[in-house]
Amino acid sequence: MTTTLTPARPARAARPSRRAAGAVLKTEATLFRREPAGLFWIMVFPTVLLVVLGSIPGFRDPDKALGGIRFVDAYVPVAVLLSMIMAGLQAMPPVITGYRERGILRRMSVTPVRPSALLGAQMGLHGVAAVISAVLSLTVGRLAFRVALPHQLFGYAFALLLAVLSALALGALVSAVSRTSKIANAIGSAVFFPMMFSAGVWLPVQAMPDTLGRIVELLPFGAAAQALTEAAAGSWPGWDHIGVLALWTVLLSAAATRWFRWE
Amino acid sequence: MWRTPAGRDSQGMAIIEVNAVRKAYGRRPAVDDVSFAVEEGEIFGILGPNGAGKTTTVECIEGLRVPDAGTIRVAGYDPVADHDQVTRILGAQLQESELQPKLTVRESLELYASFYPDPADWRPLAERLGLAEKLDTRFAKLSGGQKQRLFIALALIGNPRVVVLDELTTGLDPRARRDTWELIEDVRRGGVTVLLVTHFMEEAQRLCDRIAVIDKGRIAALDTPSGLIRRAAGSTVISFTPSAPLDDFALAELPKAAAVEEKQGRVTIHGTDETVNAVITLLARHHITAHQLRVSEATLDDAFLDLTEASA
């Protein structure tokens, strides 16, 4: 206790910066609502697709190729994953890359708030939007097509959360390696279709031929689809699928952190 | 009196100290051994041709870039190591940056005000910068000049002790430029130190107390605007059309004449007050009349060209 005159800062600094991070989140939420196209693809499109497919009579009959469940039952997890792919891979990377390209991150880095607050807000908002969309798909599936709600609710929530994280990590990686938002769009689309395929948008993973199914299960959304289906049926999702999903999340996050540039 | 983080007292009144700073991109040095000190309450200009290293220098002061060598202190803080402290007392207008396209002027002012512990009231600031009518306009819909004025407002919104303005009036029309200059003078009257990067001589001459001329990453000169003009060779310009051809030999003998040129019968001589008297004496002795005689002071423009050419 010799030098008492040095400015005491950390204790006082913590509160304004948390308030500022809240203001950034609020602003980004306002901006998020000003993007009707993004909102449609994330929040509405997956459920609309489920309703369209569920309206085809043949898809409401038990299917042997799907192990006795109906196509519409198998498609609810697909719609859930589709919202995450839309949020993490289609909507988010052009926004974040644009923020870097336009110098918005740079401008913020000369204020007391770190530009990471912007990235955190973007990831949080897209994650929340994907979860709301997932709940909407589950609700509409239950009300319109009597698709049973997940029997193993905690297991389902756990797999869902992990899938959201992996989608955000994948999107962050796309933002990290893309210099411009145009490139982010291009890379995003290139990754988008394999990810949609592996999530089972064209053919649910359970209905895929054996070898193809094995390969797809090693991809993040293939593993997520299997984990969600298992939890929906009532068992805790298999640790193999959870493990694959967790490993992808860690690898993608590490790569995104490694390669991300602020300017 | 404030104290530095290490508990040392500050030296003198300098609020920005730049000491032997070097910064290279690849092998090409952008800033090469630059040192200067900006005193509290001063308007300090950084002047130089494009690519001279002006922006790199201020980016190091803002903590956006890490110098390869040398030290920088802003109110005793290191812009990189003590970035948080520096951002709270330093407001910056960057040369090229944008905001979220769909963010309105009001939202951006409120957002940036929330970043600072003791922000200015943004309403009078917006009024002063002519943005009061545009509060609900989205950033993408603003004109270039309006965007520029918004960034000036954002640089001032944290009630900073130092503002760094990079190309302050680029993109502004003459009216807005003059209004902005008045605002900067007001800001300084409030005790704020201003660091101004510019390539407008008129702006530098009007606003700056002192100017550092940077050329090829080095400081070519550091002086008051009038000091720089005086320092330039041939700060007084004499031109006339002689009634009869002048003896080149006699002209070359003129004291303090830095440059003599003759073009289409018109003679232009750069020199000092002493040269003016000598020219008049010379003409009288040869019974030559000087038609359209003009004596003018060199401008900062001339001094600038002189200084940046000299180091070429």
Interface residues (C-beta under 8 A of the other chain):
Chain A: T3 L5 T6 P7 R9 R12 A13 P16 R19 A20 A23 V24 T27 T30 L31 R34 E35 Y99 R102 G103 I104 R106 R107 S109 V110 T111 P112 V113
Chain B: W2 R3 P5 G7 E62 G63 L64 D84 Q85 T87 R88 L90 A92 L94 E96 S97 E98 L99 Q100 K102 L103 E107 E110 L111 Y112 S114 F115 Y116 P117 L154 G158
